[in-house]
Amino acid sequence: MSDQELQALVAEVSQQSFHRPFLNEAHFNPRLKTTGGRFHLKDHNLDFNPKLFAAITRDQQLGIIKHELCHYHLYQMHRGYQHRDADFKALLQAVGGSRFAPSLPRAAKYIYVCAQCGTEYRRQRRIDTRKYACGKCHGKLHLMR
């Protein structure tokens, strides 16, 4: 999806779900890592995470867009636009936006397998196999990759 397609989609969702126009810019920001999108108070633009949008379904994408549009429209109407505000929670529920962005599956750098029961453990960091054992059967762990 390109920035132009994203802009058109955000404008369409804004009109259909909120019955209000989206008058600012929506674009992808590759620097976003842990969030699905961001609303900027300074210029009222919306940023979206391109890696997340590439990995999730269309319904999940629409949920994230609706979430950011809730911030946008509530701020425009001078109502509670923050996550903790009742106005935000009510509008998010009404339009069917997602409360949280889905997490991306992380690729495990290390895979350990139990020698006795075959349980697989995926880890980001190396562990000392002399010190740690299988959590199910207490068998010896072997590094697969």
ABEGO torsion letter per residue (X at the ends): XBAAAAAAAAAAAAAAAAGBBBABBBBBBAABAABABBBBAAAGBBBBBAAAAAABBAAAAAAAAAAAAAAAAAAAAGBBABAABAAAAAAAAAAGBBABBBBBBBBBABBBBBAAAGBBBBBABBBBAAABBBAAAGBBBBBAX
